[in-house]
Amino acid sequence: MAIILRRDGDDCVWCRRPFDERHVVPTTEHLVPRIKGGPSWIENEVAACKRCNNERGHRTLGEFTDECEGLAREPDIERIVRSLESLQAAIASRGGQRRARPYVTTQLRRLRRR
């Protein structure tokens, strides 16, 4: 968790509330959910508050971004795109992740159009 907080900052990628260990508890969230083929790699994780992490469930990044904006939250799309690009590079370098590849490509295309 500490590595991800150093890399991403100490606020939630979805609602941007600062973490405080009491009310806004930090968690790590998989960009590509494990159920959709996401690897357990640091490149596939971002810092999210417990509330947002639980609310997202298995929705796509684009779907949850839209939902957050509808709730007057301001997701950090640039951070999400940077993390997806890092994951895409890691997959290209390490290989495998047959199920995750198209998901990453689709979500990058959708988020870059914003």
Secondary structure, 3 states (H helix, E strand, C coil): CHHHHHHHCCECCCCCCECCCCCCCEEEEECCCHHHCCCCCHHHEEEEEHHHHHHHCCCCHHHHHHHHHHCCCCCCHHHHHHHHHHHHHHHHHHCCCCCHHHHHHHHHHHHHCC
